Amino acid sequence: MLLSKGHATAILQGCEHFRSDETLCDVTLESGDGSETLPVHRVIMASASGYFKAAFTGEMKGESVVKLQGVSGRGLRTMVDFVYTGGLRLDMDSLRDTLEAARYLQVQPVLQLCNQLLSSELTVDNCVEVGSVAVELQLEEVLGRVQEFVCANFSALVQSGRHLQLSAACLSHALSSDSLRGFTEEDAGLRGDPACAQLLLEASSYQTLPFLQPALQSERTRLRSDSSHLLLLGGVTHRHLAVSRQLCYYDDGAEVWRALRPLGEPRYQHGVAVLGGFLFVVGGQGQYDSKGATATDSAYRYDPRGDRWLQLAPLGEKRTFFHLSVLGGRLYAAGGRNASGELDSVERYDFSRNEWTFVSPMAEPVYGHAGAVHEQLMYISGGITQDTFRKDLWRYDAARDEWRRCADMAAARGLHCMSAAGGAAVRAGRERPVGEGDYADVLSVEAYSPAADQWTAAAPMALGQSDAAWPGSAGSCTWQAGTSGAGAAWWTRCSATTPSATPGTRPSACPSPWVEPASAPCPSPTHSPLQSHAHHYPWTCPLAEGWHGSGGGWRGWLDPGWFGEKLNP
């Protein structure tokens, strides 16, 4: 059989000539937007389009005008021109309309030509648009080529800033691809947005430097809280003298105690402080020992954001019955005692190095003293030295690393409380009368004015209180429970006072007697004020409502760590 090489071309040219002068045209095609109406021949369109073959042999067989709702005017004209000429005028501007029309009308050769164009004409300038078209029209082959191009040219895309216009899927594929060479995920994020880069660096520093987190607090990391909670840690049961590691908080709404994640080891006679929304627990004892022979040097930090404990570097010297304060954004542990005896040493914790260092010591060894911070100065009052109760007051200036003696109290005190409320105030303590081997309660209350270097008597307490917690708040000072008469009686009373000489009040009763508490404020997240962390741990705290010992009465606690007051956002 002989074939004419130009016959097919001649037929197409003849059909195009008939279309151009509308000879023998038997149907009119209208675009969905109404911008194009094109007379065509049914048989020609049906031979090239699966859509028209089905339409002209089915429901639209007798229609003279066919409106194509899914095809634009430009797309329709491009399809008709291709059917009658075999040629395709294609650029990036008309690409989307052409592809949509070819898919709708099922003109497979056009789809193939579009895929070839998209795959062969990729550039840094158009790859984002091509990728968007490939995703929208589900062109898997084209999408694969786009992803390969992005991986091979990612550095150029970042330099031009066009990587920020890539789809999330395409960007994720590139960053996770083994074909991405000489480039890291950080480069893409950090170069694209300087402000974002700064935030990423800040977040990276915060997460990779856990010991420094209290000193890195900002508006993005601080706890937002408008609620108040009291927390209780450790202590010793009055009956069995067993040291606890329990951490629990008081649910004001339900008026019950709830357990949180316990400390890793038992603790009492410890120091507590709060900085940056974290609770610090330092020193103390893990076994019941009234002489401090089992003092420890361990230190921990509790994060209420995630109910987590973190162990810190140990103290340079084991200590119990000491004072712990936050001063100038650092922790200071002053005095106390251990198996070697009474201590005059003072240590400072450096967050950046996770390290304790010794600073200027106190004038004399002392334990059982009280302390408070006022205007970046730490005040230490009273205490016990060689079984002698003291009445002196000392002030420590961290900037100069020096101690200065201030006016003495009227009464010698030890195992008492002190808090800052406008000035430094001290109350509740006990002394050993001369010639007796027992402790006697001190009912007097004194307030100290740093400006005048003077102590002033305030309203005395009705009952003796020693070994009490005192979380001061908003100009008032509150203490919790304690002992009277050398520990012969254990109290559950709560009292409050103000710096003025007004009588104390009793806002509420404590659920159990205990002594030697330590106190500090501890914030809780507003979205979940500790409740989300509760109930996940075995409950052993004897302060739970309705808890009774084997004898049917409340068991007392010795030296629980109390930390609570108004929690500032």
Stockholm file with secondary structure:
# STOCKHOLM 1.0

chainA/1-569         MLLSKGHATAILQGCEHFRSDETLCDVTLESGDGSETLPVHRVIMASASGYFKAAFTGEMKGESVVKLQGVSGRGLRTMVDFVYTGGLRLDMDSLRDTLEAARYLQVQPVLQLCNQLLSSELTVDNCVEVGSVAVELQLEEVLGRVQEFVCANFSALVQSGRHLQLSAACLSHALSSDSLRGFTEEDAGLRGDPACAQLLLEASSYQTLPFLQPALQSERTRLRSDSSHLLLLGGVTHRHLAVSRQLCYYDDGAEVWRALRPLGEPRYQHGVAVLGGFLFVVGGQGQYDSKGATATDSAYRYDPRGDRWLQLAPLGEKRTFFHLSVLGGRLYAAGGRNASGELDSVERYDFSRNEWTFVSPMAEPVYGHAGAVHEQLMYISGGITQDTFRKDLWRYDAARDEWRRCADMAAARGLHCMSAAGGAAVRAGRERPVGEGDYADVLSVEAYSPAADQWTAAAPMALGQSDAAWPGSAGSCTWQAGTSGAGAAWWTRCSATTPSATPGTRPSACPSPWVEPASAPCPSPTHSPLQSHAHHYPWTCPLAEGWHGSGGGWRGWLDPGWFGEKLNP
#=GR chainA/1-569 SS CCCCTTHHHHHHHHHHHHHHTTTTCCEEEEETTSSCEEEECHHHHHHHCHHHHHHHTTTTTTCSEEEETTCCHHHHHHHHHHHHHSCCCCCHHHHHHHHHHHHHHTCHHHHHHHHHHHHHSCCTTTHHHHHHHHHHTTCHHHHHHHHHHHHHTHHHHHHHTGGGGSCHHHHHHHHHCTTCCSCCHHHHHHHHCHHHHHHHHHHHHHHHCGGGGGGGCCTTTSCCCCCCEEEEEEEEETTTCCEEEEEEEEETTTTEEEEECCCSSCCBSCEEEEETTEEEEECCBSSCCTTSTTBCCCEEEEETTTTEEEEECCCSSCCBSCEEEEETTEEEEECCEETTEECCCEEEEETTTTEEEEECCCSSCCBSCEEEEETTEEEEECCEETTEEBCCEEEEETTTTEEEEECCCSSCBBSCEEEESSSEEEEEEEECCTTCSSCEEEEEEEEEETTTTEEEEECCCSSCCBSCBCCCBTTBEEEEEEEETTTTEEEEEEEEECSSSCCCBCCCCCSSCEESCBCCCCCCCSSSSSGGGTTSSCCCCTTSTTCCCTTSSCCCEESCEEEEECCCC
#=GC SS_cons         CCCCTTHHHHHHHHHHHHHHTTTTCCEEEEETTSSCEEEECHHHHHHHCHHHHHHHTTTTTTCSEEEETTCCHHHHHHHHHHHHHSCCCCCHHHHHHHHHHHHHHTCHHHHHHHHHHHHHSCCTTTHHHHHHHHHHTTCHHHHHHHHHHHHHTHHHHHHHTGGGGSCHHHHHHHHHCTTCCSCCHHHHHHHHCHHHHHHHHHHHHHHHCGGGGGGGCCTTTSCCCCCCEEEEEEEEETTTCCEEEEEEEEETTTTEEEEECCCSSCCBSCEEEEETTEEEEECCBSSCCTTSTTBCCCEEEEETTTTEEEEECCCSSCCBSCEEEEETTEEEEECCEETTEECCCEEEEETTTTEEEEECCCSSCCBSCEEEEETTEEEEECCEETTEEBCCEEEEETTTTEEEEECCCSSCBBSCEEEESSSEEEEEEEECCTTCSSCEEEEEEEEEETTTTEEEEECCCSSCCBSCBCCCBTTBEEEEEEEETTTTEEEEEEEEECSSSCCCBCCCCCSSCEESCBCCCCCCCSSSSSGGGTTSSCCCCTTSTTCCCTTSSCCCEESCEEEEECCCC
//
